[in-house]
Each structure stands twice: as structure tokens, then as C-alpha cells.
Amino acid sequence: MPHFEPASSAPLRHDAWSVGNAHCLSRYQILAEAEADVLCRLLNLFAMQYLIPQQVGVLQQDGMLMVNVEVGGLTWHRAQIIGEKMRNLVSVCSVELEPMGDFHVVTEAVSLAAS
């Protein structure tokens, strides 16, 4: 039987637009239409940044998906950009983004839903 080594975590990705910002843990709360490809599209936004969410939760109710994603290793600025990209997906109705844990940049929770 082969011996498996634990995978080492990838180094934190440098954020060229926000050099001074610390990395943080962010929580996304997404409301989207219940379509087969929505989860893949949402999670792909993290995969393209070489990020693996620490926690993903999904609840389907009344033709809608309520998705909660917690991901670390990105700056608050990059977290907001990913949130905007989520909001631009056709099936996504709203995105709420909030920082979690302790880091050195002062931020507020951000609602990325259309008004």
C-alpha cells in the first residue's frame, strides 16, 4: 500500500493591488437560483486563485440555493473582487461578504447585492 504524505499548504498569494493588506478569513453568504452548475461556478472563482475553502455549506429551498463559504489566505481587497465576480454570475441573486477572525486592516461587512 502506498504511503501518502500530507499536502503542504500553498504559500499565500501576493496581492499586487493591495500590498499592505494582511490576509484574512472571509465568509461569503450567497443566494442563487438552484441550477446544476452554480456550485461549480462559485467554487471555480476560488480555484482560479489557488484557494481551497475551509468550509462550504449549501441548503436548497424553494428553488434557491443558500451557499456559505469560508475561505482564508486572501486579502480583504481580493475577497471583495471575488465577491463582485460572484455577483456578476447570472444565477446569483445576492452576495454578502464579511471578514472573520483577527487581522490588521479595518474593514466592515460588505453587501454586494443589487439594490
RAHU-V278762 format. One line per field, one symbol per residue. phi: phi as a letter, one per 20 degrees, with the letter a starting at -180 (. if undefined). psi: psi as a letter, one per 30 degrees, with the letter a starting at -180 (. if undefined). burial: # if it has 16 or more other C-alpha atoms within 10 Angstrom, else .. A space follows every 50 residues. Layout:
phi->???
psi->???
burial->???
This chain:
phi->.fedeffeffffffdfebgeeefbecdddddbffcfefffffffffffdm ddgebccccdblmcddddcdbdncfffffffffffffffgeeebcdcbfc mdbedfbcfcedefe
psi->kkkkkkkkkklkkkjffiefklklkkkkjkklkjlefeeeeefeeeefgh kjkfkkkkkkkhglkjkkkkklglleeeeeeeeeeeefkefkelkkkkkl aklgkkllkkkglk.
burial->..............#.....##############...#...##..#.... ###..........#################.###.##...#########. ..........###..
